[in-house]
Amino acid sequence: MIHHYCPHTYNAGDHFVIRSIRKHLRQHLSDVLFLPKAAAANRGWGKPIRLKGENIDLSNEYADAVVVGGSDLYNNWALRIDRNEIKALQSPLYLIGMGISSKLQEDKPNIQKPSYYSDILATHNHARMCAVRDHLTEKFLIDIGYHDAVVTGCPALYLCDEKFHVHGGGVVALTFPFPLANQGDPALYRWLIGLVKNMRETVKSLGLCPVIVCHDDRDVFTAQCEFPEDRVFFSNYVDEVVDFYREVTMVVGSRLHASILAAGLGKPFININLDARGLGFSQMFGMSDWNVSSTDSNLRYKLDERIRRVASGSIEVFEEFYEVKARYARIFDSFMLSVSNDIRAQLGMLS
């Protein structure tokens, strides 16, 4: 199986998604062999890049199936799959965990060229199955003419499955802002760093230990400069990142995949919604009244209040969230079983 994603990325969130997709496929296709191919030039290695040109020829010759699944691959149509090329792909294609993104919550999905809409539609029409991570993404596809997406939630949400609890060594993970925000909106980036500093003071006032968590290697130097007296956590190894989150008391910040992984590990989280990704997640799982918008005039008060509430042991909102998550987990499991069964059927037809 050739898997298109972003293999050369130190962004931990990408790897949570990748791992979950592979974990759930292996439950039904135990002998599957995954071959990675780069999906986006800005975070990929190995030529050729994307599902086009000689990659299509390679897939037709060697792949029993092709999977596209990573993070934000609609973002300016990172895949660049061309509507005039995708029809040449003979291996069955499956799209898993797809999701839109935007620069701000109020913005439309970040698609710069009108032609990309036709490319996206042709790619989805060619795919045998498609799963998307939220209802905002489903609406985006419906608006361009594709109606068969299954809404499963982000695959990373199902990497682990633990019920919510408050324990650990009193460590509060404060996630460092996404580094590319500094390129698109330096003022927002500086404001988010200031917000982390404010939350740090709240955490310390409660006798808890703040740890600044980086999800990307590009975060680390700036985080160390901004928080010279605090522990800054980063690892290139996904298992170490998961192990770290497994031991924290709560997670707070603007890195959505930190909140998503925490949710799977049963750790309370407070997500600061910056764009369509956070908004879609919050709306889908009934967390709109808990997670906070970066544009909320009462943001600092709400963050302080929620941190204190979780620290006191109040996690009723997460018990309700877990029930919703469990329903979507069953949908995701069913979708992955259907993909696996379809791959087996395709292999049977080919043989």
TORKOL-4160 file (C-alpha; in steps of 0.2 Angstrom, whole numbers, padded with zeros to 4 digits, m for minus):
351
<pt num="1" X="0000" Y="0000" Z="0000"/>
<pt num="2" X="0007" Y="0017" Z="m0005"/>
<pt num="3" X="0003" Y="0030" Z="0008"/>
<pt num="4" X="0004" Y="0048" Z="0003"/>
<pt num="5" X="0007" Y="0060" Z="0017"/>
<pt num="6" X="0021" Y="0071" Z="0024"/>
<pt num="7" X="0035" Y="0059" Z="0029"/>
<pt num="8" X="0048" Y="0071" Z="0032"/>
<pt num="9" X="0040" Y="0082" Z="0045"/>
<pt num="10" X="0044" Y="0084" Z="0064"/>
<pt num="11" X="0026" Y="0091" Z="0066"/>
<pt num="12" X="0020" Y="0078" Z="0079"/>
<pt num="13" X="0001" Y="0081" Z="0074"/>
<pt num="14" X="0005" Y="0074" Z="0057"/>
<pt num="15" X="0012" Y="0058" Z="0064"/>
<pt num="16" X="m0003" Y="0055" Z="0076"/>
<pt num="17" X="m0014" Y="0055" Z="0061"/>
<pt num="18" X="m0003" Y="0044" Z="0051"/>
<pt num="19" X="m0001" Y="0031" Z="0065"/>
<pt num="20" X="m0019" Y="0030" Z="0068"/>
<pt num="21" X="m0023" Y="0027" Z="0050"/>
<pt num="22" X="m0010" Y="0013" Z="0049"/>
<pt num="23" X="m0015" Y="0006" Z="0066"/>
<pt num="24" X="m0033" Y="0004" Z="0061"/>
<pt num="25" X="m0029" Y="m0003" Z="0044"/>
<pt num="26" X="m0018" Y="m0016" Z="0051"/>
<pt num="27" X="m0032" Y="m0022" Z="0062"/>
<pt num="28" X="m0040" Y="m0029" Z="0047"/>
<pt num="29" X="m0025" Y="m0031" Z="0035"/>
<pt num="30" X="m0012" Y="m0038" Z="0046"/>
<pt num="31" X="0001" Y="m0041" Z="0033"/>
<pt num="32" X="0000" Y="m0024" Z="0025"/>
<pt num="33" X="0016" Y="m0016" Z="0020"/>
<pt num="34" X="0016" Y="0003" Z="0019"/>
<pt num="35" X="0027" Y="0013" Z="0007"/>
<pt num="36" X="0028" Y="0031" Z="0011"/>
<pt num="37" X="0027" Y="0044" Z="m0003"/>
<pt num="38" X="0029" Y="0063" Z="0000"/>
<pt num="39" X="0012" Y="0072" Z="m0002"/>
<pt num="40" X="0018" Y="0090" Z="m0001"/>
<pt num="41" X="0034" Y="0098" Z="m0007"/>
<pt num="42" X="0036" Y="0110" Z="0008"/>
<pt num="43" X="0037" Y="0095" Z="0020"/>
<pt num="44" X="0041" Y="0080" Z="0010"/>
<pt num="45" X="0057" Y="0071" Z="0004"/>
<pt num="46" X="0059" Y="0059" Z="m0010"/>
<pt num="47" X="0055" Y="0063" Z="m0028"/>
<pt num="48" X="0043" Y="0062" Z="m0036"/>
<pt num="49" X="0031" Y="0072" Z="m0025"/>
<pt num="50" X="0012" Y="0070" Z="m0025"/>
<pt num="51" X="0001" Y="0057" Z="m0033"/>
<pt num="52" X="0004" Y="0062" Z="m0051"/>
<pt num="53" X="0016" Y="0058" Z="m0065"/>
<pt num="54" X="0028" Y="0044" Z="m0062"/>
<pt num="55" X="0020" Y="0041" Z="m0045"/>
<pt num="56" X="0004" Y="0036" Z="m0054"/>
<pt num="57" X="0015" Y="0024" Z="m0065"/>
<pt num="58" X="0023" Y="0017" Z="m0049"/>
<pt num="59" X="0007" Y="0015" Z="m0040"/>
<pt num="60" X="m0001" Y="0006" Z="m0055"/>
<pt num="61" X="0014" Y="m0006" Z="m0056"/>
<pt num="62" X="0017" Y="m0010" Z="m0038"/>
<pt num="63" X="0002" Y="m0004" Z="m0026"/>
<pt num="64" X="m0012" Y="m0015" Z="m0022"/>
<pt num="65" X="m0020" Y="0001" Z="m0015"/>
<pt num="66" X="m0016" Y="0019" Z="m0013"/>
<pt num="67" X="m0020" Y="0029" Z="0003"/>
<pt num="68" X="m0020" Y="0048" Z="0005"/>
<pt num="69" X="m0021" Y="0053" Z="0023"/>
<pt num="70" X="m0011" Y="0066" Z="0033"/>
<pt num="71" X="m0016" Y="0083" Z="0039"/>
<pt num="72" X="m0023" Y="0098" Z="0030"/>
<pt num="73" X="m0020" Y="0091" Z="0013"/>
<pt num="74" X="m0034" Y="0103" Z="0006"/>
<pt num="75" X="m0024" Y="0118" Z="0012"/>
<pt num="76" X="m0021" Y="0127" Z="m0005"/>
<pt num="77" X="m0023" Y="0109" Z="m0012"/>
<pt num="78" X="m0007" Y="0103" Z="m0005"/>
<pt num="79" X="m0008" Y="0087" Z="m0015"/>
<pt num="80" X="m0009" Y="0096" Z="m0032"/>
<pt num="81" X="m0017" Y="0081" Z="m0040"/>
<pt num="82" X="m0022" Y="0086" Z="m0057"/>
<pt num="83" X="m0040" Y="0081" Z="m0064"/>
<pt num="84" X="m0032" Y="0076" Z="m0080"/>
<pt num="85" X="m0020" Y="0064" Z="m0072"/>
<pt num="86" X="m0029" Y="0056" Z="m0059"/>
<pt num="87" X="m0040" Y="0046" Z="m0071"/>
<pt num="88" X="m0024" Y="0036" Z="m0076"/>
<pt num="89" X="m0023" Y="0029" Z="m0058"/>
<pt num="90" X="m0028" Y="0011" Z="m0059"/>
<pt num="91" X="m0024" Y="0006" Z="m0041"/>
<pt num="92" X="m0039" Y="0009" Z="m0029"/>
<pt num="93" X="m0038" Y="0025" Z="m0020"/>
<pt num="94" X="m0044" Y="0029" Z="m0003"/>
<pt num="95" X="m0044" Y="0046" Z="0006"/>
<pt num="96" X="m0044" Y="0046" Z="0025"/>
<pt num="97" X="m0044" Y="0060" Z="0038"/>
<pt num="98" X="m0046" Y="0074" Z="0025"/>
<pt num="99" X="m0049" Y="0091" Z="0032"/>
<pt num="100" X="m0050" Y="0109" Z="0027"/>
<pt num="101" X="m0040" Y="0123" Z="0035"/>
<pt num="102" X="m0041" Y="0142" Z="0034"/>
<pt num="103" X="m0031" Y="0157" Z="0040"/>
<pt num="104" X="m0044" Y="0163" Z="0052"/>
<pt num="105" X="m0060" Y="0156" Z="0059"/>
<pt num="106" X="m0070" Y="0168" Z="0048"/>
<pt num="107" X="m0061" Y="0164" Z="0032"/>
<pt num="108" X="m0066" Y="0152" Z="0019"/>
<pt num="109" X="m0055" Y="0136" Z="0016"/>
<pt num="110" X="m0038" Y="0141" Z="0010"/>
<pt num="111" X="m0039" Y="0137" Z="m0009"/>
<pt num="112" X="m0030" Y="0150" Z="m0019"/>
<pt num="113" X="m0033" Y="0144" Z="m0037"/>
<pt num="114" X="m0051" Y="0141" Z="m0044"/>
<pt num="115" X="m0044" Y="0126" Z="m0054"/>
<pt num="116" X="m0040" Y="0117" Z="m0038"/>
<pt num="117" X="m0059" Y="0115" Z="m0034"/>
<pt num="118" X="m0060" Y="0105" Z="m0050"/>
<pt num="119" X="m0045" Y="0095" Z="m0046"/>
<pt num="120" X="m0051" Y="0091" Z="m0029"/>
<pt num="121" X="m0068" Y="0085" Z="m0036"/>
<pt num="122" X="m0060" Y="0074" Z="m0049"/>
<pt num="123" X="m0049" Y="0066" Z="m0036"/>
<pt num="124" X="m0063" Y="0062" Z="m0025"/>
<pt num="125" X="m0074" Y="0056" Z="m0039"/>
<pt num="126" X="m0060" Y="0044" Z="m0043"/>
<pt num="127" X="m0057" Y="0038" Z="m0025"/>
<pt num="128" X="m0067" Y="0023" Z="m0020"/>
<pt num="129" X="m0070" Y="0030" Z="m0002"/>
<pt num="130" X="m0067" Y="0046" Z="0007"/>
<pt num="131" X="m0067" Y="0050" Z="0026"/>
<pt num="132" X="m0067" Y="0068" Z="0032"/>
<pt num="133" X="m0063" Y="0075" Z="0050"/>
<pt num="134" X="m0078" Y="0086" Z="0053"/>
<pt num="135" X="m0094" Y="0093" Z="0046"/>
<pt num="136" X="m0086" Y="0109" Z="0040"/>
<pt num="137" X="m0076" Y="0099" Z="0028"/>
<pt num="138" X="m0091" Y="0088" Z="0023"/>
<pt num="139" X="m0100" Y="0105" Z="0018"/>
<pt num="140" X="m0084" Y="0111" Z="0008"/>
<pt num="141" X="m0085" Y="0095" Z="m0002"/>
<pt num="142" X="m0104" Y="0096" Z="m0005"/>
<pt num="143" X="m0102" Y="0114" Z="m0010"/>
<pt num="144" X="m0090" Y="0108" Z="m0024"/>
<pt num="145" X="m0101" Y="0093" Z="m0029"/>
<pt num="146" X="m0095" Y="0078" Z="m0019"/>
<pt num="147" X="m0108" Y="0070" Z="m0008"/>
<pt num="148" X="m0101" Y="0054" Z="m0002"/>
<pt num="149" X="m0089" Y="0059" Z="0012"/>
<pt num="150" X="m0091" Y="0049" Z="0028"/>
<pt num="151" X="m0088" Y="0061" Z="0043"/>
<pt num="152" X="m0077" Y="0051" Z="0056"/>
<pt num="153" X="m0067" Y="0064" Z="0065"/>
<pt num="154" X="m0049" Y="0066" Z="0064"/>
<pt num="155" X="m0040" Y="0049" Z="0064"/>
<pt num="156" X="m0028" Y="0055" Z="0078"/>
<pt num="157" X="m0043" Y="0056" Z="0090"/>
<pt num="158" X="m0043" Y="0036" Z="0089"/>
<pt num="159" X="m0025" Y="0033" Z="0091"/>
<pt num="160" X="m0028" Y="0030" Z="0110"/>
<pt num="161" X="m0045" Y="0027" Z="0119"/>
<pt num="162" X="m0044" Y="0031" Z="0138"/>
<pt num="163" X="m0058" Y="0038" Z="0148"/>
<pt num="164" X="m0055" Y="0055" Z="0156"/>
<pt num="165" X="m0047" Y="0057" Z="0173"/>
<pt num="166" X="m0037" Y="0070" Z="0182"/>
<pt num="167" X="m0021" Y="0064" Z="0189"/>
<pt num="168" X="m0002" Y="0065" Z="0185"/>
<pt num="169" X="0012" Y="0075" Z="0193"/>
<pt num="170" X="0003" Y="0091" Z="0191"/>
<pt num="171" X="0011" Y="0095" Z="0174"/>
<pt num="172" X="0001" Y="0107" Z="0163"/>
<pt num="173" X="0006" Y="0106" Z="0145"/>
<pt num="174" X="0005" Y="0123" Z="0137"/>
<pt num="175" X="0007" Y="0121" Z="0118"/>
<pt num="176" X="0018" Y="0133" Z="0109"/>
<pt num="177" X="0010" Y="0142" Z="0094"/>
<pt num="178" X="0012" Y="0136" Z="0077"/>
<pt num="179" X="0028" Y="0143" Z="0069"/>
<pt num="180" X="0021" Y="0147" Z="0052"/>
<pt num="181" X="0008" Y="0159" Z="0061"/>
<pt num="182" X="0023" Y="0170" Z="0063"/>
<pt num="183" X="0025" Y="0172" Z="0044"/>
<pt num="184" X="0006" Y="0175" Z="0040"/>
<pt num="185" X="0002" Y="0186" Z="0055"/>
<pt num="186" X="0017" Y="0191" Z="0066"/>
<pt num="187" X="0005" Y="0201" Z="0078"/>
<pt num="188" X="m0006" Y="0186" Z="0081"/>
<pt num="189" X="0010" Y="0175" Z="0084"/>
<pt num="190" X="0017" Y="0187" Z="0097"/>
<pt num="191" X="m0001" Y="0188" Z="0105"/>
<pt num="192" X="m0002" Y="0169" Z="0107"/>
<pt num="193" X="0015" Y="0169" Z="0115"/>
<pt num="194" X="0010" Y="0182" Z="0127"/>
<pt num="195" X="m0006" Y="0171" Z="0130"/>
<pt num="196" X="0005" Y="0156" Z="0135"/>
<pt num="197" X="0015" Y="0167" Z="0147"/>
<pt num="198" X="m0002" Y="0173" Z="0155"/>
<pt num="199" X="m0007" Y="0155" Z="0157"/>
<pt num="200" X="0010" Y="0150" Z="0164"/>
<pt num="201" X="0006" Y="0162" Z="0178"/>
<pt num="202" X="m0011" Y="0155" Z="0182"/>
<pt num="203" X="m0004" Y="0137" Z="0182"/>
<pt num="204" X="0010" Y="0142" Z="0194"/>
<pt num="205" X="m0002" Y="0151" Z="0205"/>
<pt num="206" X="m0011" Y="0134" Z="0207"/>
<pt num="207" X="0005" Y="0125" Z="0213"/>
<pt num="208" X="0006" Y="0116" Z="0196"/>
<pt num="209" X="0020" Y="0114" Z="0184"/>
<pt num="210" X="0019" Y="0122" Z="0167"/>
<pt num="211" X="0029" Y="0114" Z="0153"/>
<pt num="212" X="0030" Y="0123" Z="0136"/>
<pt num="213" X="0027" Y="0110" Z="0123"/>
<pt num="214" X="0033" Y="0111" Z="0105"/>
<pt num="215" X="0025" Y="0101" Z="0091"/>
<pt num="216" X="0038" Y="0106" Z="0077"/>
<pt num="217" X="0057" Y="0108" Z="0077"/>
<pt num="218" X="0055" Y="0126" Z="0071"/>
<pt num="219" X="0047" Y="0130" Z="0088"/>
<pt num="220" X="0061" Y="0125" Z="0099"/>
<pt num="221" X="0073" Y="0140" Z="0098"/>
<pt num="222" X="0060" Y="0153" Z="0100"/>
<pt num="223" X="0052" Y="0144" Z="0114"/>
<pt num="224" X="0068" Y="0142" Z="0124"/>
<pt num="225" X="0071" Y="0161" Z="0122"/>
<pt num="226" X="0054" Y="0166" Z="0127"/>
<pt num="227" X="0054" Y="0154" Z="0142"/>
<pt num="228" X="0072" Y="0152" Z="0148"/>
<pt num="229" X="0067" Y="0147" Z="0166"/>
<pt num="230" X="0054" Y="0133" Z="0161"/>
<pt num="231" X="0055" Y="0116" Z="0154"/>
<pt num="232" X="0053" Y="0116" Z="0135"/>
<pt num="233" X="0048" Y="0099" Z="0129"/>
<pt num="234" X="0051" Y="0093" Z="0111"/>
<pt num="235" X="0055" Y="0076" Z="0103"/>
<pt num="236" X="0057" Y="0069" Z="0085"/>
<pt num="237" X="0050" Y="0053" Z="0092"/>
<pt num="238" X="0032" Y="0050" Z="0092"/>
<pt num="239" X="0032" Y="0038" Z="0106"/>
<pt num="240" X="0041" Y="0050" Z="0117"/>
<pt num="241" X="0028" Y="0063" Z="0113"/>
<pt num="242" X="0013" Y="0051" Z="0117"/>
<pt num="243" X="0022" Y="0046" Z="0133"/>
<pt num="244" X="0024" Y="0064" Z="0138"/>
<pt num="245" X="0006" Y="0068" Z="0136"/>
<pt num="246" X="0001" Y="0052" Z="0145"/>
<pt num="247" X="0008" Y="0059" Z="0161"/>
<pt num="248" X="0001" Y="0077" Z="0161"/>
<pt num="249" X="m0013" Y="0083" Z="0171"/>
<pt num="250" X="m0021" Y="0094" Z="0157"/>
<pt num="251" X="m0017" Y="0102" Z="0140"/>
<pt num="252" X="m0020" Y="0120" Z="0135"/>
<pt num="253" X="m0016" Y="0129" Z="0119"/>
<pt num="254" X="m0018" Y="0133" Z="0101"/>
<pt num="255" X="m0011" Y="0116" Z="0094"/>
<pt num="256" X="m0026" Y="0107" Z="0089"/>
<pt num="257" X="m0018" Y="0090" Z="0088"/>
<pt num="258" X="m0012" Y="0092" Z="0106"/>
<pt num="259" X="m0030" Y="0093" Z="0111"/>
<pt num="260" X="m0035" Y="0079" Z="0100"/>
<pt num="261" X="m0021" Y="0067" Z="0106"/>
<pt num="262" X="m0025" Y="0072" Z="0124"/>
<pt num="263" X="m0043" Y="0068" Z="0121"/>
<pt num="264" X="m0038" Y="0050" Z="0116"/>
<pt num="265" X="m0027" Y="0048" Z="0131"/>
<pt num="266" X="m0041" Y="0054" Z="0143"/>
<pt num="267" X="m0033" Y="0071" Z="0147"/>
<pt num="268" X="m0043" Y="0086" Z="0150"/>
<pt num="269" X="m0039" Y="0100" Z="0137"/>
<pt num="270" X="m0043" Y="0118" Z="0133"/>
<pt num="271" X="m0041" Y="0122" Z="0114"/>
<pt num="272" X="m0039" Y="0139" Z="0108"/>
<pt num="273" X="m0048" Y="0139" Z="0091"/>
<pt num="274" X="m0038" Y="0149" Z="0078"/>
<pt num="275" X="m0046" Y="0143" Z="0062"/>
<pt num="276" X="m0058" Y="0131" Z="0053"/>
<pt num="277" X="m0049" Y="0116" Z="0060"/>
<pt num="278" X="m0052" Y="0120" Z="0079"/>
<pt num="279" X="m0070" Y="0127" Z="0075"/>
<pt num="280" X="m0075" Y="0111" Z="0066"/>
<pt num="281" X="m0068" Y="0100" Z="0080"/>
<pt num="282" X="m0077" Y="0110" Z="0093"/>
<pt num="283" X="m0094" Y="0110" Z="0084"/>
<pt num="284" X="m0093" Y="0092" Z="0080"/>
<pt num="285" X="m0090" Y="0086" Z="0097"/>
<pt num="286" X="m0100" Y="0098" Z="0107"/>
<pt num="287" X="m0086" Y="0108" Z="0114"/>
<pt num="288" X="m0090" Y="0125" Z="0107"/>
<pt num="289" X="m0095" Y="0131" Z="0125"/>
<pt num="290" X="m0079" Y="0124" Z="0132"/>
<pt num="291" X="m0065" Y="0128" Z="0119"/>
<pt num="292" X="m0062" Y="0146" Z="0117"/>
<pt num="293" X="m0060" Y="0157" Z="0101"/>
<pt num="294" X="m0045" Y="0168" Z="0099"/>
<pt num="295" X="m0056" Y="0182" Z="0095"/>
<pt num="296" X="m0066" Y="0181" Z="0111"/>
<pt num="297" X="m0065" Y="0197" Z="0121"/>
<pt num="298" X="m0066" Y="0186" Z="0137"/>
<pt num="299" X="m0053" Y="0174" Z="0131"/>
<pt num="300" X="m0041" Y="0177" Z="0146"/>
<pt num="301" X="m0054" Y="0176" Z="0159"/>
<pt num="302" X="m0061" Y="0160" Z="0151"/>
<pt num="303" X="m0044" Y="0151" Z="0150"/>
<pt num="304" X="m0041" Y="0156" Z="0168"/>
<pt num="305" X="m0058" Y="0149" Z="0174"/>
<pt num="306" X="m0056" Y="0133" Z="0164"/>
<pt num="307" X="m0039" Y="0129" Z="0170"/>
<pt num="308" X="m0045" Y="0132" Z="0188"/>
<pt num="309" X="m0060" Y="0121" Z="0185"/>
<pt num="310" X="m0050" Y="0106" Z="0179"/>
<pt num="311" X="m0037" Y="0108" Z="0192"/>
<pt num="312" X="m0051" Y="0106" Z="0205"/>
<pt num="313" X="m0056" Y="0090" Z="0197"/>
<pt num="314" X="m0071" Y="0095" Z="0188"/>
<pt num="315" X="m0072" Y="0086" Z="0171"/>
<pt num="316" X="m0090" Y="0083" Z="0168"/>
<pt num="317" X="m0089" Y="0091" Z="0151"/>
<pt num="318" X="m0076" Y="0078" Z="0146"/>
<pt num="319" X="m0087" Y="0064" Z="0151"/>
<pt num="320" X="m0101" Y="0070" Z="0139"/>
<pt num="321" X="m0087" Y="0073" Z="0126"/>
<pt num="322" X="m0081" Y="0055" Z="0128"/>
<pt num="323" X="m0099" Y="0048" Z="0124"/>
<pt num="324" X="m0099" Y="0058" Z="0107"/>
<pt num="325" X="m0082" Y="0053" Z="0103"/>
<pt num="326" X="m0086" Y="0035" Z="0106"/>
<pt num="327" X="m0101" Y="0036" Z="0093"/>
<pt num="328" X="m0089" Y="0043" Z="0080"/>
<pt num="329" X="m0076" Y="0030" Z="0085"/>
<pt num="330" X="m0088" Y="0017" Z="0079"/>
<pt num="331" X="m0091" Y="0026" Z="0063"/>
<pt num="332" X="m0072" Y="0027" Z="0060"/>
<pt num="333" X="m0070" Y="0009" Z="0064"/>
<pt num="334" X="m0084" Y="0004" Z="0052"/>
<pt num="335" X="m0076" Y="0015" Z="0038"/>
<pt num="336" X="m0059" Y="0007" Z="0041"/>
<pt num="337" X="m0066" Y="m0010" Z="0040"/>
<pt num="338" X="m0076" Y="m0005" Z="0024"/>
<pt num="339" X="m0059" Y="0001" Z="0016"/>
<pt num="340" X="m0050" Y="m0015" Z="0021"/>
<pt num="341" X="m0064" Y="m0026" Z="0014"/>
<pt num="342" X="m0065" Y="m0016" Z="m0002"/>
<pt num="343" X="m0046" Y="m0018" Z="m0004"/>
<pt num="344" X="m0048" Y="m0037" Z="m0002"/>
<pt num="345" X="m0062" Y="m0037" Z="m0014"/>
<pt num="346" X="m0051" Y="m0027" Z="m0027"/>
<pt num="347" X="m0037" Y="m0040" Z="m0025"/>
<pt num="348" X="m0049" Y="m0054" Z="m0027"/>
<pt num="349" X="m0055" Y="m0046" Z="m0044"/>
<pt num="350" X="m0037" Y="m0043" Z="m0049"/>
<pt num="351" X="m0033" Y="m0061" Z="m0046"/>
